[in-house]
Amino acid sequence: MTHGTMVYLDTPQSGLKYTGSVADVYDAKRMDDPKWKIEQEIIERLLSDLPPGAWVVDAPVGTGRFFHLYQQKDLIVRGIDISEDMLKKAAAKIGGRSRVMRLQSPDGQVIQTPQFELIQGDLTQPLAPPDKCVDAAVCVRVTRWLSPQVCQNLLKELQRICRDRIILTARVANHPHARPVQMFEAVMSDDWQLEHSIAGYQPEYRVLQFRCKSSPLLNSRTIDAEAVKAPSDDAWTMKPYEAA
Ligand SMILES: C[S@@+](CC[C@H](N)C(=O)[O-])C[C@H]1O[C@@H](n2cnc3c(N)ncnc32)[C@H](O)[C@@H]1O
């Protein structure tokens, strides 16, 4: 797809950059970068009020830069990325296996599920998860790789699967890859609104948070604290990613 002078890779090709040595050094190359640190801090703050047992889709999950926070806060995470090499790095952060979480809904129904599952998937396509199945979506550092049209489609899909909030980063001005805030707002459904637009390392680089006005997040699920504190060895499963 072309848009102005830019050519976008609206296919799985857009993920091919993040393979091999790029995936190997991804974290090390960025962790001391002020741009990375500021962004990390902002996003962690935006996620900090999620209750234990809330569900997060991290797409693209990359090497799992927020995994320590997800673990600390007992969030249930489904990570999607197109790059198998990035998913392998993410899987390594959870030691290749994920704790099983036991959740209890207000009506007493008990659900057992791995805390982390990593899925190889293409964000340029409709997302596989069903409607309103996660509380939050984290969509960081991908908009520049997707055409404006695909960014809009992705945001529509995230609203479809998400119950509470969508956190998304974008350079919104003064760059060939800029994705103006208005472009995202244009595809907000009536039930969603832009809640925060926070400047990252530059005023044009923003962390956006969209919020569902009718979020049923609170009290939708409560976690069985005992099960979280003391999972037996048997309760661990291994599902690093869907490899071919
Ligand atoms: C700059 S990294 C960001 C990863 C992570 N969100 C972070 O902040 O570190 C971009 C990621 O997008 C993934 N990606 C690019 N195009 C994709 C697509 N079409 N579908 C799914 N993932 C894609 C890449 O594989 C890579 O892991």
The ligand as a MOL file (V3000), in Angstrom:
LIG
                    3D

  0  0  0     0  0            999 V3000
M  V30 BEGIN CTAB
M  V30 COUNTS 27 29 0 0 0
M  V30 BEGIN ATOM
M  V30 1 C 9.5860 -1.8780 17.5820 0
M  V30 2 S 8.9890 -3.4790 17.9650 0 CHG=1
M  V30 3 C 7.9090 -3.1290 19.3450 0
M  V30 4 C 7.7360 -4.2980 20.2450 0
M  V30 5 C 7.1730 -3.9640 21.6310 0
M  V30 6 N 5.8100 -3.4790 21.5440 0
M  V30 7 C 8.0420 -2.9430 22.3030 0
M  V30 8 O 7.5630 -1.8370 22.5950 0
M  V30 9 O 9.2150 -3.2450 22.5360 0 CHG=-1
M  V30 10 C 7.8580 -3.7700 16.6640 0
M  V30 11 C 7.2590 -5.1500 16.7530 0
M  V30 12 O 6.1670 -5.2150 15.8520 0
M  V30 13 C 6.1300 -6.5040 15.2940 0
M  V30 14 N 5.3540 -6.4250 14.0660 0
M  V30 15 C 5.6310 -5.7000 12.9650 0
M  V30 16 N 4.6760 -5.8710 12.0530 0
M  V30 17 C 3.7660 -6.7240 12.5960 0
M  V30 18 C 2.5550 -7.2720 12.1470 0
M  V30 19 N 2.0840 -7.0150 10.9270 0
M  V30 20 N 1.8880 -8.1110 12.9520 0
M  V30 21 C 2.3610 -8.4140 14.1970 0
M  V30 22 N 3.5080 -7.9090 14.6770 0
M  V30 23 C 4.2000 -7.0690 13.8840 0
M  V30 24 C 7.5930 -6.8460 15.1010 0
M  V30 25 O 7.8210 -8.2270 14.9460 0
M  V30 26 C 8.2060 -6.2800 16.3710 0
M  V30 27 O 8.2460 -7.2340 17.3940 0
M  V30 END ATOM
M  V30 BEGIN BOND
M  V30 1 1 1 2
M  V30 2 1 2 3
M  V30 3 1 2 10
M  V30 4 1 3 4
M  V30 5 1 4 5
M  V30 6 1 5 6
M  V30 7 1 5 7
M  V30 8 2 7 8
M  V30 9 1 7 9
M  V30 10 1 10 11
M  V30 11 1 11 12
M  V30 12 1 11 26
M  V30 13 1 12 13
M  V30 14 1 13 14
M  V30 15 1 13 24
M  V30 16 1 14 15
M  V30 17 1 14 23
M  V30 18 2 15 16
M  V30 19 1 16 17
M  V30 20 1 17 18
M  V30 21 2 17 23
M  V30 22 1 18 19
M  V30 23 2 18 20
M  V30 24 1 20 21
M  V30 25 2 21 22
M  V30 26 1 22 23
M  V30 27 1 24 25
M  V30 28 1 24 26
M  V30 29 1 26 27
M  V30 END BOND
M  V30 END CTAB
M  END
